[in-house]
């Protein structure tokens, strides 16, 4: 199985206008845009994809659709985390059958697990599905804070990769430089994207790439492929204000609002969440225009 890397998009989940169903046509159009822009992977069913508002059947449907629309051009890393081990296992086994390249597993949220329980859960997911696991490290949501050594130790239970959404740059650095023989660390914190790539992370799981895929791929090519930090800084100067804005508001709402601004209908968010207010939408539109992104 090919290694994961590059710009992997933390994918939105487009809905029909009444938000009762996943909108297949909108999803296909969006995926075509991302693949044509040169993105290297799709990560559906994560926080940006509003997985907590999706039914079990919808989460399976989303994985199937993404694999279908990716059509082998880029890998699909299916979000299969749950507060229940049985549900996470069911989703992960389904992801393997559907053709996903890996699973992304967030630890149970609301009630944090301890390290022993986490190992047991991940081992059951890996043993059942056979797919490598991307561990979704997001302490702000899971309530679980692990040291870099503890994260690297998850390699014993099927974790091959890390999406680091801790915002902890020193910990990410330790994982990239000191523990890369155990786990491959991807940056997953928008405003640390340039740093993560410059430090040597072999990829990023990036929600902003839904809105600015061309800039995201340009940044990857400049920093990670060509080693051109000067050009990378020029691109990052355009992308960073957008990333800072996204992190300053409800993230999924901000990303979907950005998609609407570039002409990609999303159906909005499921309640209790909603697209950004008109004043914040206008602010984001200006940031996109400042970055040279065409808006409607």
C-alpha positions in Angstrom: 0.0 0.0 0.0 1.4 3.4 -1.0 2.5 5.8 1.8 0.3 8.8 2.6 1.6 12.3 2.3 1.3 15.7 0.7 -1.8 17.9 0.9 -4.6 15.8 2.3 -7.9 17.6 2.4 -9.9 17.5 5.7 -13.1 17.3 3.6 -16.4 19.1 4.1 -19.6 17.1 3.8 -21.9 18.9 1.4 -25.6 18.5 2.2 -28.8 19.0 0.2 -30.4 22.4 0.8 -32.7 21.0 3.5 -29.7 19.3 5.1 -31.5 15.9 5.3 -29.1 14.1 3.0 -25.5 14.1 1.7 -25.6 15.8 -1.7 -23.7 13.4 -3.9 -23.5 15.8 -6.9 -22.0 18.5 -4.8 -19.5 16.1 -3.2 -18.4 14.9 -6.6 -18.0 18.4 -8.0 -16.0 19.4 -5.0 -13.7 16.3 -5.1 -13.1 16.9 -8.8 -12.0 20.5 -8.0 -9.6 19.2 -5.3 -8.1 16.4 -7.4 -7.7 18.7 -10.4 -5.9 21.2 -8.2 -3.3 18.6 -7.4 -4.3 17.6 -3.8 -2.8 14.3 -2.7 -5.5 12.8 -0.5 -9.1 13.1 0.8 -10.0 12.8 4.5 -13.7 12.6 4.9 -15.6 12.1 8.1 -13.5 14.3 10.4 -14.3 17.5 12.3 -14.4 19.6 9.2 -16.8 17.0 7.8 -19.2 17.4 10.7 -19.0 13.7 11.5 -20.8 14.1 14.9 -24.0 15.2 13.0 -23.9 12.2 10.6 -25.7 8.9 11.2 -23.8 5.6 11.1 -25.3 4.9 7.7 -24.3 8.4 6.4 -20.8 7.9 7.6 -20.5 4.7 5.6 -22.2 6.3 2.6 -19.7 9.2 2.7 -16.7 6.9 2.7 -18.2 4.9 -0.3 -18.9 8.1 -2.2 -15.4 9.5 -1.7 -13.7 6.3 -2.8 -16.0 6.2 -5.8 -15.4 9.8 -6.8 -11.6 9.7 -6.1 -11.5 6.7 -8.5 -8.1 5.6 -7.5 -6.5 9.0 -8.3 -5.8 9.8 -4.6 -6.1 7.8 -1.4 -9.1 8.2 0.9 -8.5 8.2 4.6 -11.8 7.5 6.2 -12.7 9.1 9.6 -14.0 6.3 11.7 -13.6 7.5 15.3 -16.4 7.1 17.8 -17.2 7.2 21.4 -17.9 3.5 21.1 -15.3 0.9 20.2 -17.9 -1.3 18.5 -19.1 1.5 16.3 -15.5 2.5 15.4 -14.7 -1.1 14.5 -17.8 -1.3 12.3 -16.9 1.8 10.5 -13.3 0.8 10.0 -14.2 -2.7 8.7 -16.6 -1.0 6.3 -13.9 1.5 5.2 -11.6 -1.4 4.4 -14.3 -3.1 2.3 -15.2 0.2 0.6 -11.6 0.7 -0.6 -10.2 3.3 1.8 -6.4 3.4 2.2 -6.4 4.1 5.9 -8.7 5.1 8.8 -8.4 8.2 10.8 -9.4 7.6 14.4 -10.1 10.3 17.0 -10.1 9.0 20.6 -13.4 8.9 22.4 -14.6 12.4 23.3 -16.8 13.7 26.1 -15.3 11.0 28.5 -11.6 10.7 27.9 -10.1 7.2 27.8 -6.8 6.4 29.6 -3.8 5.2 27.6 -4.4 1.5 28.3 -8.0 1.8 27.1 -6.8 3.7 24.0 -4.3 1.0 23.1 -7.0 -1.6 23.5 -9.5 0.3 21.3 -7.0 1.0 18.5 -5.7 -2.5 18.5 -9.3 -3.8 18.1 -9.9 -1.4 15.2 -6.6 -2.3 13.5 -7.0 -6.0 13.9 -10.5 -6.0 12.6 -10.0 -3.7 9.6 -6.4 -4.4 8.6 -6.0 -0.8 7.6 -3.2 1.5 8.9 -4.5 4.1 11.4 -4.0 7.8 11.3 -4.3 8.8 15.0 -6.2 12.1 15.2 -4.6 14.0 18.0 -6.9 16.8 19.0 -6.7 17.3 22.8 -9.1 20.3 22.8 -11.9 18.0 21.6 -10.9 14.6 23.1 -9.7 15.8 26.5 -6.8 13.4 26.1 -3.3 14.8 26.1 -0.5 12.4 25.2 3.3 13.0 25.2 5.2 12.6 21.9 6.6 9.3 23.2 3.1 8.1 24.1 1.8 9.0 20.6 4.7 7.3 19.0 4.0 4.2 21.1 0.7 3.8 19.4 2.6 2.3 16.6 2.4 -1.0 18.6 -1.4 -1.1 18.0 -1.6 -0.3 14.3 -1.1 3.5 14.2 1.2 4.3 11.3 0.4 8.0 11.0 -0.5 11.0 13.1 -2.7 14.0 12.3 -1.5 16.5 14.9 -4.1 19.0 15.7 -2.7 19.9 19.1 -1.1 23.2 18.0 1.9 22.2 20.0 4.8 23.0 17.6 7.6 21.6 19.9 5.8 18.3 20.3 5.3 18.1 16.6 9.0 18.8 16.1 9.9 16.0 18.4 7.6 13.6 16.5 9.1 14.7 13.2 12.8 14.5 14.2 13.0 12.2 17.1 10.3 9.6 16.7 9.8 9.3 12.9 11.0 5.7 13.0 7.9 4.9 14.9 5.2 7.2 13.5 4.8 9.5 10.5 3.6 12.9 11.7 1.4 15.1 9.6 0.5 18.6 10.7 -3.2 19.2 11.2 -3.2 22.7 12.8 -3.8 25.3 10.0 -1.7 28.1 11.3 1.3 25.7 11.7 1.2 24.4 8.2 4.2 26.3 6.9 6.2 25.5 10.0 5.2 21.8 9.8 6.2 21.5 6.2 9.4 23.5 6.6 10.3 21.3 9.6 10.0 18.2 7.5 6.5 16.9 8.1 5.8 14.7 5.0 2.3 16.1 4.7 -0.6 18.0 6.2 -4.3 17.2 6.8 -5.7 20.6 6.0 -9.2 21.9 6.1 -8.4 25.2 4.4 -7.5 23.2 1.3 -11.2 22.9 0.7 -11.2 26.6 -0.2 -7.6 27.3 -1.4 -6.5 24.0 -2.9 -4.3 25.6 -5.5 -2.4 27.7 -2.9 -2.1 24.6 -0.7 -0.5 22.6 -3.4 1.7 25.5 -4.4 2.9 25.7 -0.8 3.7 22.0 -0.8 5.5 22.2 -4.1 7.6 25.2 -3.0 8.5 24.1 0.5 8.5 20.3 0.5 9.3 19.4 -3.1 11.7 22.2 -4.2 12.9 23.4 -0.8 12.3 27.0 -1.8 11.6 28.7 1.5 11.5 32.2 0.0 8.7 31.2 -2.4 7.1 29.3 0.3 6.9 32.4 2.5 5.4 34.4 -0.3 2.6 31.8 -0.7 2.2 31.5 3.1 1.8 35.2 3.4 -1.4 34.8 1.3 -2.7 31.7 3.0 -1.9 32.5 6.7 -4.5 35.2 7.2 -7.2 32.8 5.9 -6.0 30.0 8.2 -6.0 32.4 11.2 -9.5 33.4 10.4 -10.7 29.8 10.1 -9.2 28.9 13.5 -10.8 32.0 15.1 -14.4 30.8 14.4 -16.4 27.6 14.3 -14.1 25.8 12.0 -16.5 23.7 9.9 -18.8 26.8 9.6 -15.9 29.0 8.4 -14.7 26.4 5.9 -18.1 25.9 4.5 -18.7 29.6 4.2 -15.4 29.8 2.3 -16.6 27.1 -0.1 -19.8 29.0 -0.7 -17.7 32.1 -1.5 -15.7 30.3 -4.2 -18.9 29.1 -5.8 -19.2 25.6 -4.2 -22.6 25.2 -2.7 -22.5 23.2 0.6 -26.1 23.1 1.8 -24.9 24.8 5.0 -24.4 23.0 8.3 -26.7 20.8 10.3 -28.2 22.5 13.4 -27.3 23.7 15.9 -24.5 25.1 13.7 -24.8 27.5 10.7 -22.8 29.4 8.1 -21.0 32.5 9.3 -22.9 35.8 9.8 -22.9 38.3 6.9 -20.2 40.5 8.5 -17.8 37.6 9.1 -18.6 36.3 5.6 -17.6 39.7 4.1 -14.4 39.6 6.1 -13.5 36.1 4.8 -14.3 37.2 1.3 -11.9 40.0 1.5 -9.1 37.7 2.8 -9.7 35.3 -0.1 -9.6 38.2 -2.6 -6.4 39.5 -1.0 -4.9 36.1 -1.6 -5.9 36.2 -5.3 -8.7 33.7 -4.9 -11.7 34.2 -7.1 -15.0 34.7 -5.3 -18.6 35.0 -6.4 
